[in-house]
Amino acid sequence: MKQLCCPLNGLRNISEFLYGGEYHAKPDQISCSARDWAEHVFFDENNAGLVIEWWCHLPTSYWFLVERNTVSDEILRSFPCSDIYKQRDDSPASASRDKGGQGE
């Protein structure tokens, strides 16, 4: 049985998880082009070797990151998103969502 170590819940059966795609650093939503933003949202590099991926523990809806070798399928580590995202996203787009989508 394949298992994955969730940073919140510990070692669990892989059937409890959902793969969420490759992690990509978020581009500046204001200055990037529509094409750059679409590539960030919809495209993965699909590299062979070490990648960082989004995973979700379904019973708790807990999203976290996993560093995995895609050639050997070896999981090197799993870690909380807070290791990368140190602060809240206060971009104008997120501020608009916080106000119910009304904008400024």
N, C-alpha and C positions, 0 to 999 in steps of 0.2 A: 504494500500500500504506500503510495506517495504521500508525503506530508509537507506542510509549509509552516514555518514559524511566524505567527502573527505577533507583532510587537505588543498588542493589547491582550491577546488571548492565549499566547503560547503555541505550542506545536499542535496542529490540527490536520485532519484529513483534507487532502486537496479538493475534494468534492464540495467543501464549504466555501470555496473561493471563486471569484470571478476575475478573469484577466481584463485589465482596463486599457492596455496599450502601452506603448513606449512613453517614457517621461521625456519631455522636451522643455527646455527653459522657455518661459513665456516671453514673447516679444512685446515691445511697447505698443499697446493697443492704439494709441493716439498717432504715433509717427509711422507705424508700419503700413505697407500697402495692403489692399484687400487680398491680393495674391499671397503675400507673406503670411497673413493671418489664416487664410484657407489652408495653406500648407502646414501651418502649426496645428490646426484643428484636425485635419483629415488625413495627413500623410505620415507614415512611419518610414524610417530609414531602412529597417529590416536588416540590420548588419549581423553578420555571423561573429560571435564572440561575446564580450561583456556588454551588457545593456542594463539600463535601469528601467523598470516597468512599474506601472500602477497595478495594484491588486486590491480587491475588496473582500473582506470577510463578510459573507452574506448574512449570517444570523445576527450580526451586530451592526451591519452597514458601515464598518470601519475601513476607511481607505488608507493605504500605506504604500511604501515603495519597496521593491525587491531588486537587488543586483543579482543578475543571473547570466550564466554563460549559455548562450543559445546553441552552441555546438554540442556541448556535453550535457546540457540541461541541468547543470549543477547550480544550486542556489548558494551564493556566497554570503549574503546577508539580507535581512529585512530590517526596515527602519521606518519610524513615523515620518510623516510629511513635514512635521515641524523641524526636522533636521535640515530641510532645504528652505522651507517657507518660514522665515523667522518672524514675520509680521503680517498683519492683515493687508489685503490688496485694497488700497484706497484710491484706485484709479477713478476717473470720472464715470466710466461705464459701471463700475461696481457701486459707486455712490448713487447713480440713477436707479439701480435695482433696489438699493436700500430704501429709497423714497417711494417705492411702488411703481417705478418706471416713469415717473412724471418728468424727470430731467430737471434742469435749472432754468 
